[in-house]
Amino acid sequence: MPNPLVSSVHVDAALTGMSVAYIQDQLNFVARRVFPVVNVQHRSDKYFVYNQEDFLRDSVQLRAAGTESAAADYRLSTATYTAERYALHKDIADEIRFNADEAIDPERDATEFLMQKMLIHEDRKFAQDFMKTGVWDNNKNGSTADFTQFTVSSTDIVSTMDGWGDIIHRGTGKRPNTLVLSRDVYSVFKNNATILESIKYTQRGIATPELLAELFNLDQVIVCDSVYNKAAEGAAGSYDFAIGEDSGYPNSGLLCYVNPNPSILAPSAGYSFVWTPYADAAGGAVMKSFYMDQIASDRIEAEMYWDQKAVSSACALFFYNAI
């Protein structure tokens, strides 16, 4: 037998150029993509709400010579936001840091781990708070006569969306510009006969979110792709989409108008109020690192203050049981 043996000239060690971790793409998470961020200087405050009916009423009258013009008024109220505090940490023991192989960067790994957790929670909170009935002025249930479920191949989804857009437009003066789809509903949209017929002469002929946005005359179609493990620690993993399966209203979507540039005298379905002192430049979590003497560990901590809020219930239409 030739010597040295193959097994003698190499000692197995961890690769430095690759490792396996389940880190989702940032675009999987939709909460901040649906509700634009409003950076606020105070944790809680008020904002003005102008009366919808007063602004959309036709009050103009003919004016006879020598008479006063007709008068019109609008009502003004306030609503409040409160940026709640969300935080999570991971400790890195000295023994772990000093004994880590080259491919392991404990601080980098902890930062990525915590940011995933924060984004998952934010998407789940968005689903639980807004992807349901009782929030928006308009709701459509595919299990009733509200609309024909989209699994019926002949359903004209384009006409359905256009009609729902009319409902929002009629009540607000704003045409919806955003459609949020759970992953299962998007999968049905991609194979709908009327949609495929409409796009068959496009370059790709595939119903991408961008192509659907163009077809529906929207700025964006957002597909809810974030996933999470709903099993307790130590139990076998049980995975769901964070939006669409978790909120109790499956096979769902939200058609809405959102103001991409938050401003005064402008409606929007919702905003994400983020307290500026506890946010990075993009409104995300602030990451802290400090040493814990009592446990001989570095603590990596993610913290943020935010309040996702529906600020105009007339600017959105929620639909569910769509397939």
Secondary structure, DSSP 8 states (H G I E B T S, - for coil): --SS-GGGS------SS--------GGG--HHHHS-EEEESSSEEEEEEE-HHHHHS-------TTS--------EEEEEEE-EEEEEEEEEEHHHHHH--TT--HHHHHHHHHHHHHHHHHHHHHHHHHSSTTSSSEEEETTTTT---TTSTT--HHHHHHHHHHHHHHHHS----EEEEEHHHHHHHTT-HHHHHHHTTSSS----HHHHHHHTT-SEEEEE--EEE-S-TTS---EEETTTSSSS--S-EEEE---SS--TT---SEEEEEEGGGS-TTS--EEEEEEEGGGTEEEEEEEEEEEEEE--GGGEEEEE---
